[in-house]
């Protein structure tokens, strides 16, 4: 996997949990769950920086989904 492929997968994982932040969903989701999702999303956004400069990424340490 290269960094572009990592970003593509990371973006797909972010999109998969976007719906939690729609107004009606966010109002019904407990605060603790929203916080866990926010932390997960931040870890996903930070992920490419951990692999900067690597030509080929052997394995990715993906953050664990909180749900």
PyMOL Python script that loads the backbone (N, CA, C, O; Angstrom):
from pymol import cmd

cmd.read_pdbstr("""\
ATOM      1  N   UNK A   1       0.853  -1.164   0.000  1.00  0.00           N
ATOM      2  CA  UNK A   1       0.000   0.000   0.000  1.00  0.00           C
ATOM      3  C   UNK A   1       0.902   1.231   0.000  1.00  0.00           C
ATOM      4  O   UNK A   1       1.917   1.266   0.696  1.00  0.00           O
ATOM      5  N   UNK A   2       0.532   2.220  -0.772  1.00  0.00           N
ATOM      6  CA  UNK A   2       1.271   3.477  -0.732  1.00  0.00           C
ATOM      7  C   UNK A   2       0.432   4.522   0.014  1.00  0.00           C
ATOM      8  O   UNK A   2      -0.695   4.238   0.418  1.00  0.00           O
ATOM      9  N   UNK A   3       0.974   5.714   0.195  1.00  0.00           N
ATOM     10  CA  UNK A   3       0.307   6.746   0.994  1.00  0.00           C
ATOM     11  C   UNK A   3      -1.017   7.183   0.359  1.00  0.00           C
ATOM     12  O   UNK A   3      -1.962   7.509   1.079  1.00  0.00           O
ATOM     13  N   UNK A   4      -1.101   7.194  -0.962  1.00  0.00           N
ATOM     14  CA  UNK A   4      -2.361   7.565  -1.614  1.00  0.00           C
ATOM     15  C   UNK A   4      -3.443   6.524  -1.349  1.00  0.00           C
ATOM     16  O   UNK A   4      -4.604   6.873  -1.137  1.00  0.00           O
ATOM     17  N   UNK A   5      -3.074   5.266  -1.360  1.00  0.00           N
ATOM     18  CA  UNK A   5      -4.030   4.203  -1.057  1.00  0.00           C
ATOM     19  C   UNK A   5      -4.464   4.272   0.409  1.00  0.00           C
ATOM     20  O   UNK A   5      -5.630   4.045   0.731  1.00  0.00           O
ATOM     21  N   UNK A   6      -3.515   4.586   1.291  1.00  0.00           N
ATOM     22  CA  UNK A   6      -3.842   4.747   2.697  1.00  0.00           C
ATOM     23  C   UNK A   6      -4.863   5.866   2.869  1.00  0.00           C
ATOM     24  O   UNK A   6      -5.853   5.704   3.582  1.00  0.00           O
ATOM     25  N   UNK A   7      -4.624   6.990   2.222  1.00  0.00           N
ATOM     26  CA  UNK A   7      -5.556   8.125   2.324  1.00  0.00           C
ATOM     27  C   UNK A   7      -6.933   7.773   1.768  1.00  0.00           C
ATOM     28  O   UNK A   7      -7.950   8.187   2.324  1.00  0.00           O
ATOM     29  N   UNK A   8      -6.971   7.018   0.684  1.00  0.00           N
ATOM     30  CA  UNK A   8      -8.252   6.609   0.102  1.00  0.00           C
ATOM     31  C   UNK A   8      -9.032   5.742   1.086  1.00  0.00           C
ATOM     32  O   UNK A   8     -10.230   5.947   1.285  1.00  0.00           O
ATOM     33  N   UNK A   9      -8.363   4.785   1.695  1.00  0.00           N
ATOM     34  CA  UNK A   9      -9.020   3.923   2.686  1.00  0.00           C
ATOM     35  C   UNK A   9      -9.419   4.728   3.921  1.00  0.00           C
ATOM     36  O   UNK A   9     -10.509   4.545   4.463  1.00  0.00           O
ATOM     37  N   UNK A  10      -8.544   5.606   4.357  1.00  0.00           N
ATOM     38  CA  UNK A  10      -8.842   6.457   5.513  1.00  0.00           C
ATOM     39  C   UNK A  10     -10.078   7.301   5.239  1.00  0.00           C
ATOM     40  O   UNK A  10     -10.952   7.419   6.098  1.00  0.00           O
ATOM     41  N   UNK A  11     -10.159   7.890   4.046  1.00  0.00           N
ATOM     42  CA  UNK A  11     -11.314   8.719   3.692  1.00  0.00           C
ATOM     43  C   UNK A  11     -12.601   7.903   3.681  1.00  0.00           C
ATOM     44  O   UNK A  11     -13.647   8.392   4.108  1.00  0.00           O
ATOM     45  N   UNK A  12     -12.537   6.684   3.204  1.00  0.00           N
ATOM     46  CA  UNK A  12     -13.713   5.812   3.200  1.00  0.00           C
ATOM     47  C   UNK A  12     -14.165   5.515   4.628  1.00  0.00           C
ATOM     48  O   UNK A  12     -15.363   5.465   4.905  1.00  0.00           O
ATOM     49  N   UNK A  13     -13.219   5.321   5.521  1.00  0.00           N
ATOM     50  CA  UNK A  13     -13.570   5.055   6.916  1.00  0.00           C
ATOM     51  C   UNK A  13     -14.163   6.293   7.580  1.00  0.00           C
ATOM     52  O   UNK A  13     -15.044   6.176   8.433  1.00  0.00           O
ATOM     53  N   UNK A  14     -13.694   7.465   7.202  1.00  0.00           N
ATOM     54  CA  UNK A  14     -14.287   8.696   7.724  1.00  0.00           C
ATOM     55  C   UNK A  14     -15.722   8.863   7.221  1.00  0.00           C
ATOM     56  O   UNK A  14     -16.623   9.195   7.992  1.00  0.00           O
ATOM     57  N   UNK A  15     -15.921   8.634   5.949  1.00  0.00           N
ATOM     58  CA  UNK A  15     -17.261   8.757   5.361  1.00  0.00           C
ATOM     59  C   UNK A  15     -18.232   7.788   6.024  1.00  0.00           C
ATOM     60  O   UNK A  15     -19.405   8.110   6.209  1.00  0.00           O
ATOM     61  N   UNK A  16     -17.749   6.610   6.379  1.00  0.00           N
ATOM     62  CA  UNK A  16     -18.609   5.584   6.979  1.00  0.00           C
ATOM     63  C   UNK A  16     -19.201   6.024   8.319  1.00  0.00           C
ATOM     64  O   UNK A  16     -20.197   5.454   8.763  1.00  0.00           O
ATOM     65  N   UNK A  17     -18.616   7.011   8.959  1.00  0.00           N
ATOM     66  CA  UNK A  17     -19.178   7.459  10.241  1.00  0.00           C
ATOM     67  C   UNK A  17     -19.597   8.932  10.212  1.00  0.00           C
ATOM     68  O   UNK A  17     -19.850   9.519  11.264  1.00  0.00           O
ATOM     69  N   UNK A  18     -19.672   9.527   9.039  1.00  0.00           N
ATOM     70  CA  UNK A  18     -20.134  10.912   8.915  1.00  0.00           C
ATOM     71  C   UNK A  18     -21.549  11.104   9.442  1.00  0.00           C
ATOM     72  O   UNK A  18     -21.858  12.145  10.021  1.00  0.00           O
ATOM     73  N   UNK A  19     -22.410  10.110   9.245  1.00  0.00           N
ATOM     74  CA  UNK A  19     -23.818  10.267   9.580  1.00  0.00           C
ATOM     75  C   UNK A  19     -24.048  10.538  11.064  1.00  0.00           C
ATOM     76  O   UNK A  19     -25.093  11.072  11.436  1.00  0.00           O
ATOM     77  N   UNK A  20     -23.085  10.177  11.922  1.00  0.00           N
ATOM     78  CA  UNK A  20     -23.231  10.458  13.348  1.00  0.00           C
ATOM     79  C   UNK A  20     -23.303  11.954  13.634  1.00  0.00           C
ATOM     80  O   UNK A  20     -23.778  12.365  14.692  1.00  0.00           O
ATOM     81  N   UNK A  21     -22.834  12.758  12.699  1.00  0.00           N
ATOM     82  CA  UNK A  21     -22.777  14.192  12.932  1.00  0.00           C
ATOM     83  C   UNK A  21     -23.869  14.958  12.204  1.00  0.00           C
ATOM     84  O   UNK A  21     -23.860  16.189  12.183  1.00  0.00           O
ATOM     85  N   UNK A  22     -24.810  14.234  11.608  1.00  0.00           N
ATOM     86  CA  UNK A  22     -26.015  14.875  11.108  1.00  0.00           C
ATOM     87  C   UNK A  22     -26.805  15.307  12.341  1.00  0.00           C
ATOM     88  O   UNK A  22     -26.806  14.607  13.353  1.00  0.00           O
ATOM     89  N   UNK A  23     -27.464  16.436  12.264  1.00  0.00           N
ATOM     90  CA  UNK A  23     -28.090  17.019  13.441  1.00  0.00           C
ATOM     91  C   UNK A  23     -29.015  16.050  14.180  1.00  0.00           C
ATOM     92  O   UNK A  23     -28.904  15.906  15.398  1.00  0.00           O
ATOM     93  N   UNK A  24     -29.914  15.391  13.472  1.00  0.00           N
ATOM     94  CA  UNK A  24     -30.852  14.511  14.160  1.00  0.00           C
ATOM     95  C   UNK A  24     -30.157  13.310  14.802  1.00  0.00           C
ATOM     96  O   UNK A  24     -30.563  12.866  15.876  1.00  0.00           O
ATOM     97  N   UNK A  25     -29.133  12.790  14.170  1.00  0.00           N
ATOM     98  CA  UNK A  25     -28.403  11.648  14.724  1.00  0.00           C
ATOM     99  C   UNK A  25     -27.563  12.086  15.927  1.00  0.00           C
ATOM    100  O   UNK A  25     -27.514  11.388  16.939  1.00  0.00           O
ATOM    101  N   UNK A  26     -26.909  13.234  15.815  1.00  0.00           N
ATOM    102  CA  UNK A  26     -26.060  13.732  16.896  1.00  0.00           C
ATOM    103  C   UNK A  26     -26.880  14.020  18.150  1.00  0.00           C
ATOM    104  O   UNK A  26     -26.405  13.814  19.267  1.00  0.00           O
ATOM    105  N   UNK A  27     -28.087  14.489  17.971  1.00  0.00           N
ATOM    106  CA  UNK A  27     -28.942  14.786  19.124  1.00  0.00           C
ATOM    107  C   UNK A  27     -29.355  13.514  19.857  1.00  0.00           C
ATOM    108  O   UNK A  27     -29.591  13.552  21.065  1.00  0.00           O
ATOM    109  N   UNK A  28     -29.445  12.400  19.158  1.00  0.00           N
ATOM    110  CA  UNK A  28     -29.895  11.146  19.755  1.00  0.00           C
ATOM    111  C   UNK A  28     -28.756  10.252  20.228  1.00  0.00           C
ATOM    112  O   UNK A  28     -28.994   9.260  20.917  1.00  0.00           O
ATOM    113  N   UNK A  29     -27.535  10.589  19.870  1.00  0.00           N
ATOM    114  CA  UNK A  29     -26.380   9.770  20.250  1.00  0.00           C
ATOM    115  C   UNK A  29     -25.837  10.252  21.589  1.00  0.00           C
ATOM    116  O   UNK A  29     -25.600  11.447  21.764  1.00  0.00           O
ATOM    117  N   UNK A  30     -25.639   9.344  22.530  1.00  0.00           N
ATOM    118  CA  UNK A  30     -25.088   9.747  23.837  1.00  0.00           C
ATOM    119  C   UNK A  30     -23.736  10.458  23.688  1.00  0.00           C
ATOM    120  O   UNK A  30     -22.950  10.159  22.789  1.00  0.00           O
ATOM    121  N   UNK A  31     -23.501  11.386  24.578  1.00  0.00           N
ATOM    122  CA  UNK A  31     -22.265  12.183  24.527  1.00  0.00           C
ATOM    123  C   UNK A  31     -21.014  11.321  24.545  1.00  0.00           C
ATOM    124  O   UNK A  31     -20.051  11.620  23.838  1.00  0.00           O
ATOM    125  N   UNK A  32     -21.009  10.265  25.332  1.00  0.00           N
ATOM    126  CA  UNK A  32     -19.826   9.396  25.412  1.00  0.00           C
ATOM    127  C   UNK A  32     -19.538   8.736  24.062  1.00  0.00           C
ATOM    128  O   UNK A  32     -18.378   8.596  23.672  1.00  0.00           O
ATOM    129  N   UNK A  33     -20.589   8.334  23.354  1.00  0.00           N
ATOM    130  CA  UNK A  33     -20.406   7.724  22.032  1.00  0.00           C
ATOM    131  C   UNK A  33     -19.901   8.749  21.021  1.00  0.00           C
ATOM    132  O   UNK A  33     -19.021   8.453  20.212  1.00  0.00           O
ATOM    133  N   UNK A  34     -20.462   9.951  21.073  1.00  0.00           N
ATOM    134  CA  UNK A  34     -19.992  11.005  20.161  1.00  0.00           C
ATOM    135  C   UNK A  34     -18.523  11.318  20.407  1.00  0.00           C
ATOM    136  O   UNK A  34     -17.763  11.505  19.457  1.00  0.00           O
ATOM    137  N   UNK A  35     -18.120  11.375  21.656  1.00  0.00           N
ATOM    138  CA  UNK A  35     -16.720  11.638  21.975  1.00  0.00           C
ATOM    139  C   UNK A  35     -15.835  10.527  21.427  1.00  0.00           C
ATOM    140  O   UNK A  35     -14.784  10.804  20.849  1.00  0.00           O
ATOM    141  N   UNK A  36     -16.246   9.277  21.598  1.00  0.00           N
ATOM    142  CA  UNK A  36     -15.465   8.148  21.085  1.00  0.00           C
ATOM    143  C   UNK A  36     -15.337   8.227  19.564  1.00  0.00           C
ATOM    144  O   UNK A  36     -14.273   7.946  19.014  1.00  0.00           O
ATOM    145  N   UNK A  37     -16.403   8.603  18.899  1.00  0.00           N
ATOM    146  CA  UNK A  37     -16.383   8.725  17.429  1.00  0.00           C
ATOM    147  C   UNK A  37     -15.475   9.878  17.007  1.00  0.00           C
ATOM    148  O   UNK A  37     -14.730   9.761  16.034  1.00  0.00           O
ATOM    149  N   UNK A  38     -15.538  10.983  17.734  1.00  0.00           N
ATOM    150  CA  UNK A  38     -14.669  12.129  17.417  1.00  0.00           C
ATOM    151  C   UNK A  38     -13.201  11.742  17.567  1.00  0.00           C
ATOM    152  O   UNK A  38     -12.378  12.102  16.726  1.00  0.00           O
ATOM    153  N   UNK A  39     -12.868  11.014  18.625  1.00  0.00           N
ATOM    154  CA  UNK A  39     -11.482  10.580  18.837  1.00  0.00           C
ATOM    155  C   UNK A  39     -11.032   9.616  17.747  1.00  0.00           C
ATOM    156  O   UNK A  39      -9.900   9.696  17.269  1.00  0.00           O
ATOM    157  N   UNK A  40     -11.911   8.712  17.356  1.00  0.00           N
ATOM    158  CA  UNK A  40     -11.628   7.773  16.265  1.00  0.00           C
ATOM    159  C   UNK A  40     -11.358   8.529  14.969  1.00  0.00           C
ATOM    160  O   UNK A  40     -10.396   8.232  14.260  1.00  0.00           O
ATOM    161  N   UNK A  41     -12.211   9.509  14.661  1.00  0.00           N
ATOM    162  CA  UNK A  41     -12.054  10.284  13.430  1.00  0.00           C
ATOM    163  C   UNK A  41     -10.748  11.090  13.453  1.00  0.00           C
ATOM    164  O   UNK A  41     -10.080  11.219  12.427  1.00  0.00           O
ATOM    165  N   UNK A  42     -10.389  11.629  14.619  1.00  0.00           N
ATOM    166  CA  UNK A  42      -9.133  12.369  14.710  1.00  0.00           C
ATOM    167  C   UNK A  42      -7.953  11.437  14.493  1.00  0.00           C
ATOM    168  O   UNK A  42      -6.988  11.806  13.824  1.00  0.00           O
ATOM    169  N   UNK A  43      -8.017  10.246  15.045  1.00  0.00           N
ATOM    170  CA  UNK A  43      -6.942   9.267  14.841  1.00  0.00           C
ATOM    171  C   UNK A  43      -6.823   8.911  13.356  1.00  0.00           C
ATOM    172  O   UNK A  43      -5.717   8.743  12.844  1.00  0.00           O
ATOM    173  N   UNK A  44      -7.957   8.797  12.670  1.00  0.00           N
ATOM    174  CA  UNK A  44      -7.920   8.530  11.225  1.00  0.00           C
ATOM    175  C   UNK A  44      -7.278   9.699  10.477  1.00  0.00           C
ATOM    176  O   UNK A  44      -6.465   9.491   9.576  1.00  0.00           O
ATOM    177  N   UNK A  45      -7.641  10.919  10.848  1.00  0.00           N
ATOM    178  CA  UNK A  45      -7.067  12.089  10.159  1.00  0.00           C
ATOM    179  C   UNK A  45      -5.563  12.201  10.395  1.00  0.00           C
ATOM    180  O   UNK A  45      -4.830  12.661   9.520  1.00  0.00           O
ATOM    181  N   UNK A  46      -5.102  11.780  11.576  1.00  0.00           N
ATOM    182  CA  UNK A  46      -3.673  11.858  11.916  1.00  0.00           C
ATOM    183  C   UNK A  46      -2.857  10.725  11.302  1.00  0.00           C
ATOM    184  O   UNK A  46      -1.630  10.809  11.243  1.00  0.00           O
ATOM    185  N   UNK A  47      -3.511   9.691  10.855  1.00  0.00           N
ATOM    186  CA  UNK A  47      -2.830   8.478  10.394  1.00  0.00           C
ATOM    187  C   UNK A  47      -1.786   8.703   9.293  1.00  0.00           C
ATOM    188  O   UNK A  47      -0.677   8.186   9.424  1.00  0.00           O
ATOM    189  N   UNK A  48      -2.074   9.441   8.223  1.00  0.00           N
ATOM    190  CA  UNK A  48      -1.064   9.580   7.152  1.00  0.00           C
ATOM    191  C   UNK A  48       0.264  10.164   7.633  1.00  0.00           C
ATOM    192  O   UNK A  48       1.317   9.829   7.092  1.00  0.00           O
ATOM    193  N   UNK A  49       0.224  11.023   8.630  1.00  0.00           N
ATOM    194  CA  UNK A  49       1.466  11.628   9.137  1.00  0.00           C
ATOM    195  C   UNK A  49       2.393  10.572   9.745  1.00  0.00           C
ATOM    196  O   UNK A  49       3.613  10.737   9.738  1.00  0.00           O
ATOM    197  N   UNK A  50       1.813   9.490  10.269  1.00  0.00           N
ATOM    198  CA  UNK A  50       2.636   8.425  10.864  1.00  0.00           C
ATOM    199  C   UNK A  50       3.401   7.634   9.814  1.00  0.00           C
ATOM    200  O   UNK A  50       4.382   6.963  10.133  1.00  0.00           O
ATOM    201  N   UNK A  51       2.958   7.711   8.568  1.00  0.00           N
ATOM    202  CA  UNK A  51       3.593   6.934   7.496  1.00  0.00           C
ATOM    203  C   UNK A  51       4.261   7.828   6.450  1.00  0.00           C
ATOM    204  O   UNK A  51       4.617   7.362   5.367  1.00  0.00           O
ATOM    205  N   UNK A  52       4.428   9.096   6.771  1.00  0.00           N
ATOM    206  CA  UNK A  52       5.046  10.037   5.843  1.00  0.00           C
ATOM    207  C   UNK A  52       6.454   9.582   5.486  1.00  0.00           C
ATOM    208  O   UNK A  52       7.213   9.158   6.357  1.00  0.00           O
ATOM    209  N   UNK A  53       6.796   9.668   4.236  1.00  0.00           N
ATOM    210  CA  UNK A  53       8.128   9.320   3.779  1.00  0.00           C
ATOM    211  C   UNK A  53       8.325   7.851   3.453  1.00  0.00           C
ATOM    212  O   UNK A  53       9.381   7.474   2.945  1.00  0.00           O
ATOM    213  N   UNK A  54       7.347   7.023   3.728  1.00  0.00           N
ATOM    214  CA  UNK A  54       7.475   5.598   3.404  1.00  0.00           C
ATOM    215  C   UNK A  54       6.985   5.361   1.985  1.00  0.00           C
ATOM    216  O   UNK A  54       5.879   5.764   1.625  1.00  0.00           O
ATOM    217  N   UNK A  55       7.802   4.714   1.195  1.00  0.00           N
ATOM    218  CA  UNK A  55       7.431   4.392  -0.188  1.00  0.00           C
ATOM    219  C   UNK A  55       6.334   3.336  -0.220  1.00  0.00           C
ATOM    220  O   UNK A  55       5.319   3.494  -0.899  1.00  0.00           O
ATOM    221  N   UNK A  56       6.553   2.272   0.517  1.00  0.00           N
ATOM    222  CA  UNK A  56       5.596   1.160   0.567  1.00  0.00           C
ATOM    223  C   UNK A  56       5.262   0.895   2.035  1.00  0.00           C
ATOM    224  O   UNK A  56       6.155   0.713   2.862  1.00  0.00           O
ATOM    225  N   UNK A  57       3.977   0.877   2.341  1.00  0.00           N
ATOM    226  CA  UNK A  57       3.525   0.660   3.707  1.00  0.00           C
ATOM    227  C   UNK A  57       3.138  -0.807   3.835  1.00  0.00           C
ATOM    228  O   UNK A  57       2.185  -1.272   3.210  1.00  0.00           O
ATOM    229  N   UNK A  58       3.892  -1.523   4.653  1.00  0.00           N
ATOM    230  CA  UNK A  58       3.680  -2.970   4.803  1.00  0.00           C
ATOM    231  C   UNK A  58       2.378  -3.272   5.516  1.00  0.00           C
ATOM    232  O   UNK A  58       1.585  -4.089   5.049  1.00  0.00           O
ATOM    233  N   UNK A  59       2.152  -2.621   6.641  1.00  0.00           N
ATOM    234  CA  UNK A  59       0.908  -2.822   7.379  1.00  0.00           C
ATOM    235  C   UNK A  59       0.531  -1.505   8.063  1.00  0.00           C
ATOM    236  O   UNK A  59       1.390  -0.720   8.464  1.00  0.00           O
ATOM    237  N   UNK A  60      -0.760  -1.297   8.180  1.00  0.00           N
ATOM    238  CA  UNK A  60      -1.260  -0.060   8.780  1.00  0.00           C
ATOM    239  C   UNK A  60      -1.883  -0.401  10.125  1.00  0.00           C
ATOM    240  O   UNK A  60      -2.656  -1.352  10.243  1.00  0.00           O
ATOM    241  N   UNK A  61      -1.541   0.378  11.121  1.00  0.00           N
ATOM    242  CA  UNK A  61      -2.117   0.211  12.437  1.00  0.00           C
ATOM    243  C   UNK A  61      -3.365   1.101  12.514  1.00  0.00           C
ATOM    244  O   UNK A  61      -3.328   2.209  13.047  1.00  0.00           O
ATOM    245  N   UNK A  62      -4.475   0.578  11.964  1.00  0.00           N
ATOM    246  CA  UNK A  62      -5.722   1.340  11.921  1.00  0.00           C
ATOM    247  C   UNK A  62      -6.281   1.518  13.319  1.00  0.00           C
ATOM    248  O   UNK A  62      -6.225   0.594  14.131  1.00  0.00           O
ATOM    249  N   UNK A  63      -6.826   2.713  13.617  1.00  0.00           N
ATOM    250  CA  UNK A  63      -7.469   2.875  14.923  1.00  0.00           C
ATOM    251  C   UNK A  63      -8.702   1.978  15.009  1.00  0.00           C
ATOM    252  O   UNK A  63      -9.344   1.690  13.999  1.00  0.00           O
ATOM    253  N   UNK A  64      -9.017   1.550  16.201  1.00  0.00           N
ATOM    254  CA  UNK A  64     -10.150   0.650  16.406  1.00  0.00           C
ATOM    255  C   UNK A  64     -11.458   1.450  16.384  1.00  0.00           C
ATOM    256  O   UNK A  64     -11.567   2.504  17.009  1.00  0.00           O
ATOM    257  N   UNK A  65     -12.439   0.930  15.659  1.00  0.00           N
ATOM    258  CA  UNK A  65     -13.755   1.563  15.603  1.00  0.00           C
ATOM    259  C   UNK A  65     -14.399   1.484  16.983  1.00  0.00           C
ATOM    260  O   UNK A  65     -14.360   0.440  17.634  1.00  0.00           O
ATOM    261  N   UNK A  66     -14.989   2.587  17.425  1.00  0.00           N
ATOM    262  CA  UNK A  66     -15.611   2.565  18.747  1.00  0.00           C
ATOM    263  C   UNK A  66     -17.025   1.982  18.743  1.00  0.00           C
ATOM    264  O   UNK A  66     -17.674   1.918  19.787  1.00  0.00           O
ATOM    265  N   UNK A  67     -17.492   1.566  17.593  1.00  0.00           N
ATOM    266  CA  UNK A  67     -18.887   1.091  17.509  1.00  0.00           C
ATOM    267  C   UNK A  67     -18.958  -0.196  16.741  1.00  0.00           C
ATOM    268  O   UNK A  67     -20.044  -0.750  16.564  1.00  0.00           O
TER     269      UNK A  67
END
""", "prot")
cmd.dss("prot")
cmd.show_as("cartoon", "prot")
cmd.util.cbc("prot")
cmd.orient("prot")
